[in-house]
Amino acid sequence: IKNLKDKYALVSVYDKKNLRYLCLNLKKHNYKLISSGSTGKKIRSLGFKCIDISTITKSKEMFDGRIKTINPLIYAALLYVRSDKKHRKQFLSLNVPEIDIVIVNLYPFEKYYKKNSNEKIIEMIDIGGPSLLRAASKNYGYLTAIIDIKDYEKLVKNLEKFDGETDIDFRKKMAGKVFKKISKYDKLISEWFND
């Protein structure tokens, strides 16, 4: 799976809007795509190649997709400190792709909250999505985390400007946005539980 010259983007989105634009531009900058479940199917239907997360983790999705991305091998690729020799050695021994970009948008809890649809709302509490985004954002020194579809264009512009990489200012700004949006998301969930 892994060649350190390869660049990988993990894409797992509930809202599939502008996915073609995203994949096209990531491919243009030589990113290989990693995805799960319905996002992977959609990416392939658009004519792009995609590695299943289960190929990397060697474990299938479980409980109707409740567990897809929560796996130490994925988090190793997100959280290891690239400049730390010990981390690097440990990471290389795992033989998994080095992920540089994480693009995730969350289950639309708010939409179901407004509809007051109790049986469906519990399934709209996203677990894996926020976890992936938090891990990538914590490691913003090396990784780019994108939570908002509106930022696809900014990502593409940044990749074009920096020859297929992103710059630290952009990564920090996107990481800040991730924590802001997730805190709002969690606040809404806690309100629902307290109602």
C-alpha positions in Angstrom: 0.0 0.0 0.0 2.6 2.5 1.0 5.4 4.3 -0.7 6.5 7.4 1.1 6.5 9.5 -2.0 2.7 8.9 -2.3 0.3 11.4 -0.8 -3.0 10.3 0.6 -6.2 12.1 1.4 -8.9 10.5 3.6 -12.3 11.5 2.4 -15.4 10.5 4.3 -18.4 12.8 3.8 -22.1 12.6 4.6 -22.9 15.3 2.1 -21.5 14.3 -1.3 -21.8 17.7 -2.9 -18.8 18.9 -5.0 -17.1 15.5 -4.6 -16.2 15.3 -8.3 -14.5 18.8 -8.1 -12.6 17.7 -4.9 -11.4 14.3 -6.3 -10.4 15.8 -9.6 -8.2 18.4 -8.0 -6.7 16.0 -5.4 -5.9 13.6 -8.3 -4.3 16.5 -10.2 -1.9 17.0 -7.2 -1.2 13.2 -7.1 -3.2 12.4 -4.0 -4.5 8.9 -3.6 -7.9 8.6 -2.1 -8.8 6.6 1.0 -12.5 6.3 1.9 -15.2 4.3 3.6 -18.6 2.9 2.8 -20.9 5.2 0.8 -18.3 7.8 0.1 -16.0 5.2 -1.5 -18.9 4.0 -3.6 -19.7 7.5 -4.8 -16.0 8.3 -5.5 -15.8 5.1 -7.7 -19.1 5.9 -9.4 -17.5 9.3 -10.4 -14.7 7.4 -12.1 -11.9 7.8 -9.5 -9.9 5.1 -7.8 -10.2 4.8 -4.1 -8.7 2.6 -1.3 -11.1 1.2 1.2 -10.3 2.0 4.9 -11.0 -1.7 5.6 -8.1 -2.6 3.3 -5.8 -0.6 5.5 -7.3 -1.6 8.9 -7.9 -5.2 7.8 -11.3 -5.0 9.6 -14.7 -4.7 8.1 -17.3 -2.0 8.8 -19.4 -3.1 11.8 -22.9 -2.5 13.1 -24.4 -1.0 10.0 -21.5 1.4 9.6 -21.4 2.6 13.2 -17.8 1.6 13.2 -15.8 2.3 10.1 -12.9 4.6 10.8 -12.1 4.0 14.5 -8.9 2.0 14.3 -5.4 2.5 15.7 -3.8 2.2 12.2 -5.8 5.2 10.9 -5.0 7.2 14.0 -1.4 6.3 13.8 -1.3 7.9 10.3 -3.0 11.0 11.6 -1.3 11.6 15.0 2.3 10.6 14.6 4.7 13.6 14.7 6.5 13.6 11.3 9.6 15.2 12.6 10.1 12.8 15.6 12.5 10.0 14.6 11.1 7.6 17.1 7.5 8.3 15.9 8.7 7.9 12.3 10.3 4.5 12.9 7.3 3.2 14.8 5.0 4.5 12.0 7.0 2.9 9.2 6.8 -0.4 11.0 3.0 -0.3 10.6 3.2 -0.2 6.8 0.1 2.0 6.4 -0.3 5.1 4.2 0.8 8.5 5.5 -2.3 10.6 5.4 -1.9 14.3 4.7 -5.4 15.6 4.2 -8.6 14.6 6.0 -11.9 15.8 4.5 -15.0 15.0 6.6 -18.4 16.5 7.0 -20.6 15.4 9.8 -23.9 13.6 10.0 -26.6 16.4 9.9 -27.7 16.2 13.6 -29.2 19.7 13.4 -31.6 18.8 10.6 -33.1 15.9 12.5 -33.1 17.9 15.7 -35.3 20.5 14.0 -37.6 17.8 12.6 -37.8 16.3 16.1 -37.3 12.8 14.7 -36.3 10.9 17.8 -35.7 7.4 16.4 -33.4 8.7 13.7 -31.6 11.4 15.6 -29.5 9.1 17.7 -27.9 7.7 14.5 -27.1 11.3 13.5 -24.6 11.6 16.4 -21.4 11.4 14.5 -18.6 9.6 16.3 -15.9 8.7 13.7 -16.1 12.0 11.8 -15.3 14.4 14.7 -12.6 12.0 15.9 -10.8 12.0 12.5 -11.1 15.7 12.3 -9.9 16.3 15.9 -6.8 14.0 15.3 -5.9 15.7 12.0 -6.4 19.2 13.5 -4.3 18.4 16.6 -1.5 17.5 14.2 -2.0 20.6 12.0 1.7 21.0 11.9 1.6 18.3 9.2 -2.0 17.6 8.3 -4.8 19.5 6.7 -8.3 19.0 8.1 -11.4 20.2 6.2 -14.8 20.1 7.8 -16.7 22.5 5.5 -17.6 21.9 1.8 -17.2 25.7 1.3 -13.5 25.2 2.0 -12.9 22.8 -0.9 -12.1 25.7 -3.2 -9.7 27.3 -0.6 -7.9 23.9 -0.3 -7.5 23.6 -4.0 -6.1 27.2 -4.3 -3.7 26.4 -1.4 -2.5 23.2 -3.1 -2.0 25.1 -6.4 -0.1 27.9 -4.6 2.2 25.5 -2.7 2.9 22.9 -5.4 0.5 20.2 -4.1 1.1 20.9 -0.4 -0.6 23.2 2.0 1.0 25.9 4.2 1.0 26.0 8.0 -1.2 29.2 8.1 -4.0 27.5 6.1 -3.7 24.3 8.2 -4.0 26.2 11.4 -7.0 28.2 10.2 -8.8 25.0 9.1 -7.9 23.3 12.4 -9.5 26.2 14.3 -12.6 25.9 12.2 -12.8 22.2 12.9 -12.9 22.7 16.7 -15.3 25.6 16.4 -17.8 23.6 14.3 -17.4 20.5 16.4 -18.0 22.4 19.6 -21.3 23.8 18.2 -22.2 20.3 17.0 -21.6 18.9 20.5 -23.5 21.8 22.2 -26.6 21.0 20.1 -26.3 17.3 21.0 -26.0 18.1 24.7 -29.1 20.4 24.4 -31.0 17.5 22.9 -30.1 15.2 25.7 -31.0 17.9 28.3 -34.4 18.7 26.7 
